[in-house]
Amino acid sequence: MTGAFLEVRDLHVDFPTDDGTVHAVAGASFSVSPGSTMAIVGESGSGKSVTAQAIMGLLNPRAAQVSGHVLLNGTDLLECEPDDVRRMRGSVMSMIFQDPLSSLHPFYRIGDQLVEAVRVHQNVSKSQARDMAIDGLRRVGIPAPERRVDDYPHQLSGGMRQRVMIAMALINGPDLLIADEPTTALDVTVQAQIIDLMMELQEQTGTTMVVITHDLGVVAEMAKDVCVMYGGRIVEHGSTDDIYYRTSMPYTQGLLSSVPRLDEVRSERLDPIPGNPPSLIRLPSGCVFHPRCRERSRVEDDLCRTLEPELLEVSPGHTARCHLVDGTGGAP
């Protein structure tokens, strides 16, 4: 983890409820190098978005119990005062949310919202902030930004609203950008445009990025490293090539086998993962994936049901949480 710009160590997030404690994130650890992109993938409810919200300091301390360490360029955000984190949010670190229509205020013009984002963090006049807003819209490819800056969110298409969210996230030049499902609600053509835009802007600015998604196509296009989450845990972590071509965790294999491929002729149906993700209140004993795992019969002494596997090294920089990983640097 030496030289990491973002470093998460043993992050735990719990939500006490009347039905029991929701263990949303259990001991997540990862790091992201300066200027690189890491993806966090997994099914809905695996803990991806909660991890991002914990990094950004967006969890209500009265509703969530957060522990561990989140170091941003050496500063532990979980030990900072809330006001300090609030000042960093939007300037040093920014987030693109999944649904731009609900993230943008419907009663205010997009230019006014961009101007507010600038003036909260920079000591500039309103006219200067408006010029920065127009320039930000131009950078993200919105045509006629001098006119569109006075539009309301409902006057823009889904792809244009997402571009506005990207402009808002980048307008103060943050060092860290977290994108939570940035292309989910968009058609495939607009998805490709948004991905290309984010990669181009990252190349121009050197921003460190964390992309949260369930779309493995987005991962292959954008990310250098990948964390796979299931049941609030990281179950595999490695480079994109490790995850796609040297998979060691059955859950990751299941994700990959359930995605159609365009480079081969498929005569059989796709092979989805059986069953449903577990309840984060009542997690299975042992390996959280064992009720859905087709490989558990290969493990002796019923260890999958009784003992939670550790995150072990498969190869340098590649780890997996599975009893099939032998713990000596390889998987049988």
JOCORFEN-V892304 format. One record per residue. N is the residue number from 1. RES is the residue in one small letter. PHI is phi in radians with two decimals (999 if undefined). Layout:
[[N/RES/PHI] [N/RES/PHI]]
This chain:
[[1/m/999] [2/t/-1.10] [3/g/1.45] [4/a/-1.28] [5/f/-1.47] [6/l/-2.05] [7/e/-2.33] [8/v/-1.90] [9/r/-2.16] [10/d/0.86] [11/l/-1.37] [12/h/-2.14] [13/v/-2.33] [14/d/-2.14] [15/f/-2.12] [16/p/-1.18] [17/t/-2.33] [18/d/-1.13] [19/d/-1.53] [20/g/2.39] [21/t/-1.52] [22/v/-1.49] [23/h/-1.57] [24/a/-1.25] [25/v/-2.37] [26/a/-2.23] [27/g/1.31] [28/a/-1.29] [29/s/-2.44] [30/f/-2.88] [31/s/-2.49] [32/v/-2.26] [33/s/-1.30] [34/p/-1.02] [35/g/1.37] [36/s/-1.82] [37/t/-2.15] [38/m/-2.05] [39/a/-1.87] [40/i/-2.01] [41/v/-2.12] [42/g/2.68] [43/e/-1.23] [44/s/-1.03] [45/g/1.49] [46/s/-1.50] [47/g/1.89] [48/k/-1.12] [49/s/-1.17] [50/v/-1.13] [51/t/-1.04] [52/a/-1.12] [53/q/-1.14] [54/a/-1.15] [55/i/-1.10] [56/m/-1.39] [57/g/1.28] [58/l/-1.70] [59/l/-1.49] [60/n/-1.21] [61/p/-1.10] [62/r/-1.41] [63/a/-1.94] [64/a/-2.19] [65/q/-1.85] [66/v/-2.01] [67/s/-2.47] [68/g/1.99] [69/h/-2.42] [70/v/-2.21] [71/l/-1.76] [72/l/-1.93] [73/n/0.93] [74/g/1.63] [75/t/-1.67] [76/d/-1.41] [77/l/-1.17] [78/l/-1.32] [79/e/-1.79] [80/c/-1.41] [81/e/-1.18] [82/p/-0.94] [83/d/-1.15] [84/d/-1.17] [85/v/-1.13] [86/r/-1.08] [87/r/-1.19] [88/m/-1.30] [89/r/-1.26] [90/g/1.82] [91/s/-1.98] [92/v/-1.48] [93/m/-2.41] [94/s/-2.38] [95/m/-2.41] [96/i/-1.79] [97/f/-1.57] [98/q/-1.16] [99/d/-2.03] [100/p/-1.15] [101/l/-1.17] [102/s/-1.52] [103/s/-1.48] [104/l/-1.55] [105/h/-1.28] [106/p/-1.22] [107/f/-1.61] [108/y/-2.09] [109/r/-1.14] [110/i/-1.10] [111/g/-1.11] [112/d/-1.11] [113/q/-1.24] [114/l/-1.20] [115/v/-1.07] [116/e/-1.09] [117/a/-1.08] [118/v/-1.26] [119/r/-1.29] [120/v/-1.15] [121/h/-1.97] [122/q/-2.27] [123/n/-1.55] [124/v/-2.27] [125/s/-1.31] [126/k/-1.14] [127/s/-1.19] [128/q/-1.14] [129/a/-1.13] [130/r/-1.13] [131/d/-1.06] [132/m/-1.14] [133/a/-1.13] [134/i/-1.10] [135/d/-1.12] [136/g/-1.11] [137/l/-1.15] [138/r/-1.14] [139/r/-1.10] [140/v/-1.60] [141/g/1.49] [142/i/-1.45] [143/p/-1.23] [144/a/0.82] [145/p/-1.08] [146/e/-1.10] [147/r/-1.62] [148/r/-1.24] [149/v/-1.09] [150/d/-1.72] [151/d/-1.40] [152/y/-1.59] [153/p/-0.95] [154/h/-1.22] [155/q/-1.49] [156/l/-1.88] [157/s/-1.28] [158/g/-1.03] [159/g/-1.15] [160/m/-1.18] [161/r/-1.08] [162/q/-1.15] [163/r/-1.12] [164/v/-1.08] [165/m/-1.10] [166/i/-1.16] [167/a/-1.07] [168/m/-1.15] [169/a/-1.18] [170/l/-1.77] [171/i/-1.16] [172/n/-1.76] [173/g/1.12] [174/p/-1.20] [175/d/-1.51] [176/l/-2.22] [177/l/-2.17] [178/i/-1.89] [179/a/-1.98] [180/d/-1.70] [181/e/0.85] [182/p/-1.22] [183/t/-2.15] [184/t/-1.06] [185/a/-1.56] [186/l/-1.92] [187/d/-1.28] [188/v/-1.11] [189/t/-1.14] [190/v/-1.20] [191/q/-0.95] [192/a/-1.07] [193/q/-1.14] [194/i/-1.17] [195/i/-1.08] [196/d/-1.05] [197/l/-1.10] [198/m/-1.11] [199/m/-1.17] [200/e/-1.16] [201/l/-1.16] [202/q/-1.13] [203/e/-1.11] [204/q/-1.30] [205/t/-1.82] [206/g/1.29] [207/t/-1.20] [208/t/-1.40] [209/m/-2.22] [210/v/-2.13] [211/v/-1.92] [212/i/-1.80] [213/t/-2.79] [214/h/-1.94] [215/d/-1.63] [216/l/-1.22] [217/g/-1.19] [218/v/-1.09] [219/v/-1.07] [220/a/-1.09] [221/e/-1.36] [222/m/-1.91] [223/a/-1.66] [224/k/-1.63] [225/d/-2.22] [226/v/-2.39] [227/c/-1.91] [228/v/-1.80] [229/m/-1.98] [230/y/-2.66] [231/g/1.04] [232/g/1.41] [233/r/-2.06] [234/i/-1.40] [235/v/-1.83] [236/e/-2.77] [237/h/-2.58] [238/g/-3.11] [239/s/-1.20] [240/t/-1.03] [241/d/-1.13] [242/d/-1.03] [243/i/-1.19] [244/y/-1.48] [245/y/-2.03] [246/r/-2.31] [247/t/-1.10] [248/s/-2.12] [249/m/-1.82] [250/p/-0.97] [251/y/-1.13] [252/t/-1.10] [253/q/-1.05] [254/g/-1.14] [255/l/-1.06] [256/l/-1.20] [257/s/-1.28] [258/s/-1.63] [259/v/-1.85] [260/p/-1.18] [261/r/-2.00] [262/l/-1.67] [263/d/-1.69] [264/e/-2.63] [265/v/-1.50] [266/r/-1.91] [267/s/-1.69] [268/e/-1.78] [269/r/-1.26] [270/l/-1.10] [271/d/-1.93] [272/p/-1.29] [273/i/-1.26] [274/p/-1.21] [275/g/1.35] [276/n/-2.22] [277/p/-1.03] [278/p/-1.33] [279/s/-1.23] [280/l/-1.34] [281/i/-1.54] [282/r/-2.16] [283/l/-1.27] [284/p/-1.10] [285/s/-1.25] [286/g/1.14] [287/c/-1.25] [288/v/-1.12] [289/f/-1.61] [290/h/-1.05] [291/p/-1.11] [292/r/-1.90] [293/c/-1.52] [294/r/-1.42] [295/e/-1.71] [296/r/-1.13] [297/s/-1.20] [298/r/-1.41] [299/v/-1.71] [300/e/-1.36] [301/d/1.08] [302/d/0.98] [303/l/-1.12] [304/c/-1.04] [305/r/-1.50] [306/t/-1.91] [307/l/-2.32] [308/e/-1.30] [309/p/-1.26] [310/e/-1.48] [311/l/-1.47] [312/l/-1.88] [313/e/-1.34] [314/v/-1.61] [315/s/-2.71] [316/p/-0.93] [317/g/1.43] [318/h/-2.19] [319/t/-2.19] [320/a/-2.57] [321/r/-1.80] [322/c/-2.78] [323/h/-1.19] [324/l/-1.37] [325/v/-1.35] [326/d/-1.42] [327/g/1.42] [328/t/-2.02] [329/g/1.73] [330/g/-2.84] [331/a/-2.13] [332/p/-1.17]]
